[in-house]
Amino acid sequence: MPRWLVRLLDLLNRRGKSLAVRVVYWTGKAPDPIHPKHLIDAPWHNWYLEHIRCMDKILDLGCGNGSHLLRAAEACHSIIGVDTDRAQLAIATRTIRERGRALRAVVLRQDLTHGLPWPSGSFDGILCLDVLEHVAPRVAVLRECHRVLTPDGWLALAVPNRETIWRHRLRAAGIFAYSDPDHKTEYTREELVAELAAGGFEPAGPIKPIVYDTPWAGLIDVIGGLSLTIYRRLSVWKRNAALRHPEESTGFRVVARKIPP
């Protein structure tokens, strides 16, 4: 692939996501600017639901506008979401209020790197989805997760993969290759396992792929802003491609447990 095309596709990818969010809002598909992936029925987006028990108390780290928090809230006893983005928390708060009191969910503004303000053993499960790569020091955050979880608690984690063919092509073209400019790091499978261990965790099952890291992701996102039907089909293609070629997944997802003493 020629360098000029790599640079063009990278530009489209980096702008496509934010443009898609705006197009979703402009076309009336959602009352707030959100990514089209939250508007389609894609079980791999909500893969953590199968691990939630009805009496679980859940903590959602980096909850944003509450897209995962609201899905989890329907399955658990109660859930607390934390984030630093006031605008996103306002959206989550409004949505929770619209759902009514039956939804036992609250959100708080909290910087994860300053520690978690709950006693040890407060939660049965923690969602940390596309968050860990944005913070530093990460091991300290994992150790806080370890502290506030019950002894048999679980951590649902999703992080980006830096070793796909597309990421290699970006680096070869001299382009910043992280999928988000705010990322402090991206992972190999081995680095993920090592960082979990440093935080006191180990995978409770296989580390699984998410969706295929295609260079056309930005265009697909924009299409999602225009047509959810087409976007749904393209999302299924990306998911199936990742299952066939897990080493080319955009990231890794895993449920981790505390390492036995």
N, C-alpha and C positions, 0 to 999 in steps of 0.2 A: 504494500500500500504506500503510495507516494507521500512524502512528508506534508505537502500542502493539504492533501485530503485528510490526513490525521489531524492537522491543526484545525481544519474546518469542522470536522466532526466533533472535536473536543469543544470548540466554541458552541456548537449547537447543543451538545450535551449539558454544558454548564448553564446555558440560558434556557434550555428547554423546560427544565423542571419548574423554575420560577414562572415562566410564561404559562405553562400548563395550569398552575395554581390560579393565576389570574383569569385565564380563559374559563375555567370551571365556574368562577364567580360571575364573570361577565355574561355567560350563557345561562345563568340561573340554575345550574346543576346542584348548587349548594348555597346556603345563605352566607357562608364565609369562604374566603380563599383557602381551599385545601387541595391536596394532591388527589388526582383522579383514582389512585389505587385504593383510597378509602371509600370509594363510592361503588365498588364492584364486589361481587361475592367471590372472594379469593381465599380459600381456607388457609393457604400457606402464609397469608398476612397475619392471621390470628392463630397460629400454630400452638401457642401457649395455652389456649383454652382447655385442651385435653388434660392439662396438668393441674387445673384449678378444681378444688373440692368446695362444696357448697358452704362449708363453715370456715374456709380460709380467710385470713386477714392478709391483704395484699398491699404492697408498696410499689408504686409505679415511678421509677426514677426517670426524669426527663420526659414528663408526660405530655408536654406540648399542649396542643388543643384538645387533648383528651380522647383521641380516636381509639387508642388501645384501652385506656382506662375505662371507657364507657362499655366496651365489649366485655372486659373482664368483670365489671361491676354486676353484670347480669348473671354471672356464674358463681360469685363468691359472697361471703358474709359481709365484707366491707373492704373498701379500698381507699388509699390516700395517694394522691399524685403530687409530685413536686417538680418544679421547674424554675428557671430564673427569668423567663420571658413573660413579662406582664401582659402583653397583648394576647399571647396564646393562652395564658391562664384565664384571661377574661372570657375567651370563647368557651373554654372548658367549663367555667363556672356557670355561664349562661345556659349551656346545654344541659348541665346537671339540673339546674333549676327548672328547665322546661320539662325534664323527664319526671319530675315529682319526687316526693319524699321516699317513695318505695326504693329508689336507687340510693344505696348507702355509700356515697362517694363524696369526697372533698378534695380540694386542691390547695396547695400551699406554695408560697415562694420560698425557695431554699437553694442555696449553693451547695452542691454535693461535696465539693472539695473542702468545705468547712465542717464536715462531720454531719451525722444524722441525729436529730434531737429526740430520739426515742430510746427507751430502756432496752437492754439486751433481751433478745428473745421475743420481740414485739410482733413479728410477722411470720406467717407461714410460707409466704412466697414473695419474690421480688421480680418485677419486670425491669429489665435494663436493655432496651431495644434501640439499637443505633444511637447509643449514648456514650458508652465508655471511651470510644475513640475521640470524643470531643473534650475530655477532661484530663487533667494532670494534677497531682500524681494519681495514676489509675489504681495501683496496688492498694493505696490507702483507701480508695473508694470501695474496692472489693473487700477489704478487711472490715470496713464499716458495715457492708452488707452481711458479712459473716457474723458480726456481732449482733445485729438486730434480728437475725433469723432464729427461729426455734431450732433445736438440735436436728430435727428431721426436715427442716425447711429446704426450699429449692430456689434456685436463681435461674431465670430464663434470660438468656443473653444472645444478642445478635450484634455482630461486628463485621466490618468490611474486609474483603480479601484483596491484597495488593498484588497477587502473583498471577493474574489472568493474562491471556495473550494481549488483550487490549491495553492493560496497564503497562506491559512490556513495550508495546508499540509507542505509547506515549513517552515513556522514558527514553526510548531510542531516538525519538524526534526532539528530545530536549525540552519536553513539556512537563509541567507539574502533574504528577500522575495520581495523586490522591483524588478520590471521588468527590470530596468536598474540601474547599480551601480552609475550613475551620478544623479539619481533622488534625489531631496531634500525632496520630499514628494510624497505620493500617496493618493487618496481620497476615502471617502465614498460619497454617493449622498448628504447627509446632509452637509458635510464639503464643498463640491463644491458650494452649494447654499449660504452658509454662507460667503465663501471667495468672491464670486461674489458680494454679498451685501456690504461687507466691501469696495469693489472697486467701488461701485456706480452702480452696475448692477443687473438685475433680469432676470431669464429665460423668453424668449419671447414665448416659447412653451415647449413641453415635453422634458425631458432629455432622450436621446435615447442611446441604446447600439451600440457597434461597431462590434467586432467578439468574438467568444467563446474563453475563456482562457483555452485552452487545454494544458496538459503537453507535448504533442507531437508537439508543435509549432516549435521548433528548427528543428526537422526532416522535417516538412512540408516546412519550408523555404529552406532547402538544396535541397529538391525535386524540389522546384521552380527554383533553379539554373540550374537544369538538364533538367526539362521538364515543360514548361509553361502550357501545356495542362492539365497535372495531377494537377499542382498547382492551376489552375483555378477552377477545380472541388473541390479540398480540401478547397479552399477559400470560395466557395459557401456553402459548408457544415458548415464551421465555422460561416459564417454569419447567416445562417438559425438556427443554434443551439443557437446563441446569441439572436435571435428574440424570440425563444421559452423559453429561460432562461436568460432574461436580467440581472438578478443579477449575472450571471457568465460571463459577458462581460469583455473583457480586459480593457475597459475604458468607459467613458461617453462622449457624444458629445451634444452640446447645442448651440443655438443661443441666445445671451443675448442682452438686450436693456438697455439704461440708466433708472434708477429708476426715475419716474416723481418727480419734485420738490414739 
